[in-house]
């Protein structure tokens, strides 16, 4: 379940100099119920406030603090993960943009014991890095990117990422978005 809503929108006259947006989700793990003690152990949540600014027609940036929560984690982990993300969009032609994203988990975990590891415990998550290209048509946006994040929902990445982009732990992603103009 996702929710995204604008709180404040940047104006062309710059009388409102930035946009502020809330994004949140609530998810239910699709792993078998036998992996959990109680039904509510399957739940996780994500909350983020996105501060974005378009500096000119060719460049915009965003800064986004977030809080991820999992109801059930191993003993070496924390239920809540604070993180911060930075992103940029650089226009290289009327229909092409370069996208860059860096996110840094701020909460650290205790070193996992062998028992923690057997139950899924991990070391403190590694930062996320993504770089990609976006191609726009009148009706679609296509994105292809390289990232070290593997999860579909952000809280999964912020809580569990062990991939290191700079060591070659890179995954390729592709998105297609249908654009509607009403």
DRENDO-1510 file (C-alpha; in Angstrom, 1 decimal, always signed):
<recs>
REC; n; res; u; v; w
REC; 1; UNK; +0.0; +0.0; +0.0 .
REC; 2; UNK; +1.5; +3.3; -1.1 .
REC; 3; UNK; +0.7; +6.9; -0.4 .
REC; 4; UNK; +2.3; +10.0; -1.9 .
REC; 5; UNK; +1.1; +13.5; -1.6 .
REC; 6; UNK; +2.4; +17.0; -2.2 .
REC; 7; UNK; +2.7; +19.2; +0.8 .
REC; 8; UNK; +4.2; +22.2; -0.9 .
REC; 9; UNK; +5.0; +22.8; -4.6 .
REC; 10; UNK; +7.8; +24.9; -6.0 .
REC; 11; UNK; +6.5; +27.8; -8.2 .
REC; 12; UNK; +8.0; +29.0; -11.5 .
REC; 13; UNK; +8.3; +32.5; -9.9 .
REC; 14; UNK; +10.2; +30.9; -7.0 .
REC; 15; UNK; +7.9; +32.5; -4.5 .
REC; 16; UNK; +7.8; +29.0; -3.1 .
REC; 17; UNK; +11.4; +27.9; -3.6 .
REC; 18; UNK; +11.1; +24.1; -3.1 .
REC; 19; UNK; +8.7; +21.2; -3.2 .
REC; 20; UNK; +7.9; +19.1; -0.2 .
REC; 21; UNK; +6.3; +15.7; -0.6 .
REC; 22; UNK; +5.4; +12.9; +1.8 .
REC; 23; UNK; +5.8; +9.3; +0.6 .
REC; 24; UNK; +4.9; +6.3; +2.7 .
REC; 25; UNK; +4.1; +2.6; +2.3 .
REC; 26; UNK; +2.9; -0.4; +4.4 .
REC; 27; UNK; +3.8; -3.9; +3.1 .
REC; 28; UNK; +3.1; -7.4; +4.1 .
REC; 29; UNK; +5.8; -10.0; +3.5 .
REC; 30; UNK; +4.9; -12.7; +1.0 .
REC; 31; UNK; +7.2; -15.3; +2.6 .
REC; 32; UNK; +5.4; -18.3; +4.0 .
REC; 33; UNK; +3.5; -17.8; +7.3 .
REC; 34; UNK; +5.8; -20.4; +8.9 .
REC; 35; UNK; +8.6; -17.9; +8.7 .
REC; 36; UNK; +6.8; -15.7; +11.3 .
REC; 37; UNK; +5.6; -16.1; +14.9 .
REC; 38; UNK; +2.6; -13.8; +14.5 .
REC; 39; UNK; +0.8; -12.4; +11.5 .
REC; 40; UNK; +1.9; -8.8; +12.4 .
REC; 41; UNK; +5.6; -9.9; +12.2 .
REC; 42; UNK; +5.1; -9.8; +8.4 .
REC; 43; UNK; +4.5; -6.1; +8.4 .
REC; 44; UNK; +6.9; -3.3; +7.5 .
REC; 45; UNK; +6.5; +0.4; +7.0 .
REC; 46; UNK; +8.3; +3.3; +5.3 .
REC; 47; UNK; +7.9; +7.1; +5.7 .
REC; 48; UNK; +9.9; +9.7; +3.9 .
REC; 49; UNK; +9.7; +13.5; +3.4 .
REC; 50; UNK; +11.2; +14.6; +0.1 .
REC; 51; UNK; +12.6; +18.1; -0.3 .
REC; 52; UNK; +13.1; +18.9; -4.0 .
REC; 53; UNK; +14.3; +21.9; -5.9 .
REC; 54; UNK; +14.5; +22.6; -9.6 .
REC; 55; UNK; +17.4; +25.0; -10.0 .
REC; 56; UNK; +16.8; +25.5; -13.8 .
REC; 57; UNK; +15.4; +23.7; -16.8 .
REC; 58; UNK; +18.3; +21.3; -16.8 .
REC; 59; UNK; +19.0; +20.5; -13.2 .
REC; 60; UNK; +17.1; +19.5; -10.1 .
REC; 61; UNK; +18.0; +17.9; -6.8 .
REC; 62; UNK; +16.3; +16.3; -3.8 .
REC; 63; UNK; +17.1; +15.5; -0.2 .
REC; 64; UNK; +15.0; +12.9; +1.6 .
REC; 65; UNK; +15.2; +11.8; +5.2 .
REC; 66; UNK; +13.3; +8.5; +5.9 .
REC; 67; UNK; +12.3; +6.1; +8.6 .
REC; 68; UNK; +11.8; +2.3; +7.9 .
REC; 69; UNK; +10.2; +0.0; +10.4 .
REC; 70; UNK; +10.0; -3.8; +10.5 .
REC; 71; UNK; +7.8; -5.4; +13.1 .
REC; 72; UNK; +10.1; -8.5; +13.4 .
REC; 73; UNK; +13.9; -8.4; +13.1 .
REC; 74; UNK; +16.8; -10.5; +14.6 .
REC; 75; UNK; +18.3; -9.6; +17.9 .
REC; 76; UNK; +21.3; -7.8; +16.5 .
REC; 77; UNK; +19.2; -5.5; +14.4 .
REC; 78; UNK; +17.0; -2.5; +15.2 .
REC; 79; UNK; +13.3; -2.4; +14.3 .
REC; 80; UNK; +13.7; +1.2; +13.0 .
REC; 81; UNK; +16.2; +2.4; +10.4 .
REC; 82; UNK; +16.8; +6.1; +9.8 .
REC; 83; UNK; +18.3; +7.0; +6.5 .
REC; 84; UNK; +19.0; +9.9; +4.2 .
REC; 85; UNK; +18.9; +10.0; +0.4 .
REC; 86; UNK; +20.2; +12.5; -2.1 .
REC; 87; UNK; +19.2; +12.5; -5.8 .
REC; 88; UNK; +19.8; +14.6; -8.9 .
REC; 89; UNK; +18.3; +14.8; -12.4 .
REC; 90; UNK; +20.4; +16.3; -15.2 .
REC; 91; UNK; +18.7; +17.0; -18.5 .
REC; 92; UNK; +20.9; +16.2; -21.5 .
REC; 93; UNK; +18.4; +16.7; -24.3 .
REC; 94; UNK; +14.6; +17.5; -24.4 .
REC; 95; UNK; +13.7; +13.8; -23.9 .
REC; 96; UNK; +16.7; +12.4; -22.0 .
REC; 97; UNK; +17.8; +12.8; -18.4 .
REC; 98; UNK; +20.7; +11.3; -16.3 .
REC; 99; UNK; +19.5; +10.2; -12.8 .
REC; 100; UNK; +21.8; +9.8; -9.8 .
REC; 101; UNK; +20.8; +8.6; -6.3 .
REC; 102; UNK; +22.8; +8.0; -3.1 .
REC; 103; UNK; +21.2; +6.8; +0.1 .
REC; 104; UNK; +22.9; +6.4; +3.5 .
REC; 105; UNK; +21.5; +4.3; +6.3 .
REC; 106; UNK; +22.1; +6.1; +9.6 .
REC; 107; UNK; +21.2; +3.5; +12.2 .
REC; 108; UNK; +23.8; +0.9; +12.9 .
REC; 109; UNK; +23.4; -2.7; +14.1 .
REC; 110; UNK; +25.3; -4.8; +16.6 .
REC; 111; UNK; +27.7; -7.3; +15.1 .
REC; 112; UNK; +25.7; -10.5; +14.4 .
REC; 113; UNK; +26.5; -13.6; +16.3 .
REC; 114; UNK; +26.4; -17.0; +14.4 .
REC; 115; UNK; +22.9; -17.5; +16.0 .
REC; 116; UNK; +21.8; -14.1; +14.6 .
REC; 117; UNK; +23.1; -15.0; +11.1 .
REC; 118; UNK; +21.2; -18.3; +11.2 .
REC; 119; UNK; +18.0; -16.3; +11.9 .
REC; 120; UNK; +18.7; -13.8; +9.1 .
REC; 121; UNK; +20.6; -11.2; +11.1 .
REC; 122; UNK; +23.1; -9.1; +9.1 .
REC; 123; UNK; +25.7; -6.4; +9.5 .
REC; 124; UNK; +24.8; -2.8; +9.3 .
REC; 125; UNK; +23.5; -2.1; +5.8 .
REC; 126; UNK; +25.7; -0.5; +3.1 .
REC; 127; UNK; +24.8; +2.7; +1.3 .
REC; 128; UNK; +22.9; +2.6; -1.9 .
REC; 129; UNK; +24.0; +4.1; -5.2 .
REC; 130; UNK; +22.2; +4.3; -8.5 .
REC; 131; UNK; +22.9; +5.9; -11.8 .
REC; 132; UNK; +20.6; +5.7; -14.7 .
REC; 133; UNK; +19.1; +7.3; -17.9 .
REC; 134; UNK; +15.5; +8.3; -18.5 .
REC; 135; UNK; +14.0; +8.6; -21.9 .
REC; 136; UNK; +10.7; +10.4; -22.3 .
REC; 137; UNK; +8.1; +10.3; -25.0 .
REC; 138; UNK; +4.7; +12.1; -25.0 .
REC; 139; UNK; +3.1; +9.1; -23.3 .
REC; 140; UNK; +5.8; +7.1; -21.6 .
REC; 141; UNK; +9.0; +7.4; -19.4 .
REC; 142; UNK; +11.6; +4.7; -19.7 .
REC; 143; UNK; +14.3; +4.3; -17.1 .
REC; 144; UNK; +17.3; +2.0; -17.2 .
REC; 145; UNK; +19.7; +2.1; -14.2 .
REC; 146; UNK; +22.6; +0.4; -12.4 .
REC; 147; UNK; +22.2; +0.1; -8.7 .
REC; 148; UNK; +23.4; -2.0; -5.7 .
REC; 149; UNK; +19.8; -2.2; -4.3 .
REC; 150; UNK; +17.9; -5.4; -4.9 .
REC; 151; UNK; +14.6; -4.8; -3.1 .
REC; 152; UNK; +11.3; -3.6; -4.6 .
REC; 153; UNK; +10.3; -1.5; -1.5 .
REC; 154; UNK; +12.7; +1.0; +0.0 .
REC; 155; UNK; +12.6; -0.3; +3.5 .
REC; 156; UNK; +13.9; -3.7; +2.3 .
REC; 157; UNK; +16.9; -1.9; +0.8 .
REC; 158; UNK; +17.6; +0.4; +3.7 .
REC; 159; UNK; +17.3; -2.4; +6.3 .
REC; 160; UNK; +19.1; -5.3; +4.6 .
REC; 161; UNK; +21.4; -4.1; +1.7 .
REC; 162; UNK; +24.8; -5.8; +1.8 .
REC; 163; UNK; +25.8; -5.0; -1.8 .
REC; 164; UNK; +28.7; -2.7; -2.4 .
REC; 165; UNK; +28.3; -0.8; -5.7 .
REC; 166; UNK; +32.0; +0.1; -5.8 .
REC; 167; UNK; +33.1; -3.5; -5.4 .
REC; 168; UNK; +31.0; -4.6; -8.4 .
REC; 169; UNK; +27.8; -5.7; -6.6 .
REC; 170; UNK; +25.7; -4.1; -9.4 .
REC; 171; UNK; +22.1; -4.9; -10.5 .
REC; 172; UNK; +20.4; -3.6; -13.6 .
REC; 173; UNK; +16.9; -2.2; -13.4 .
REC; 174; UNK; +14.3; -1.0; -15.9 .
REC; 175; UNK; +11.1; +0.9; -15.4 .
REC; 176; UNK; +8.3; +1.9; -17.8 .
REC; 177; UNK; +5.9; +4.6; -16.6 .
REC; 178; UNK; +2.7; +5.5; -18.5 .
REC; 179; UNK; +2.2; +9.3; -18.5 .
REC; 180; UNK; -1.4; +10.6; -18.4 .
REC; 181; UNK; -2.2; +14.3; -19.2 .
REC; 182; UNK; -5.7; +15.2; -18.1 .
</recs>
